[in-house]
Amino acid sequence: MADRKLPPLNALRAFEAAARQLSFTRAGQELHVTQAAISHQVKALEEWLGLALFRRRGRAIVLTENGQNYSAAVREGLDLMEAATDRLTKRQDSGILTVTTLASFASAWLVPRLGRFRALHSDIDVRVAASDEVVDFARDDVDLAIRYGNGHWPGLEVLPLMTEEVFPVCSPALLHGAHPLLRPEDLRYHTLLHDDMRESWRRWLLAAGVEDVDPDRGPGYNLSALVINAAVDGQGVALARSALLGNHLAEGRLVRPFELELPAEFAYYLVHPARALQHPKVRVFRDWVLAEVAADRERAAAAPQITGHHTSYNSAVPGQ
């Protein structure tokens, strides 16, 4: 795009005020500057345009024909800028807060908690944009994000939220029948359920010392929440991510057949531009998310570690 040939904004504002008031003195009072400053700005604008905008008649001023036409266009342009700025400012200060995160995290962790947030802050309307795309805060209409990764997003404020563990889960029905899940080796008789990170099963089986189970077999889903749903339905054994299990374990829809768990490669982070904290709604939501994460940690520390058979199976990643 070619460079815009526009005169200085201050000169346009001075001209518009003087044209409307037909007085440099009153224009200066309106813009909180001196009459001489208005006169200087108007003269600079006339020199930039190469034509006269006012005629001086004694102590009074009148618009030239060019000045009349130009003042109408400048006034319209300034009105549009003012309206756009007002809309943007009101949106930033309004009760609408947009947060983006992964669809699985939104459905399993964030959305089930938003009722508690609204009970505390009924004046803030949270809009969740569930997407795997990394948003551009300078372009997209988003206040903050909860991202899953290594925590490296230059130019943004990055606040660690939670790590997670991965471990097998299944329907309680799979603990019984012809091939009950008693040991990790028993996985050879069951379907493995996968999300997009199929390497997770390979890593877990290696840590458990299981060599005769194909880590790649079994259906896959592009959302971790779908994997969990399939496990609840008894379709196989899922390698669950602790942050995405919701209440399935606590309410008995799923059980952990084995105790072995591994730390996930990535973690969850709260991400936003530094300027976002200028808005109270962003600070309130950030503090609420941190409080929810802290409460989760306390509940996890107090809860007994229950597996499907209440047996201990201790193993470690080879070489550790």
PyMOL commands that set and color helices and strands:
alter all, ss='L'
color gray80, all
select helices_A, chain A and resi 9-21+24-31+35-49+65-93+103-120+172-175+184-189+199-207+224-232+242-244+274-278+280-302
alter helices_A, ss='H'
color red, helices_A
select strands_A, chain A and resi 54-57+60-63+96-101+125-130+144-149+157-162+165-169+192-193+237-241+262-263+267-272
alter strands_A, ss='S'
color yellow, strands_A
deselect
rebuild
show_as cartoon
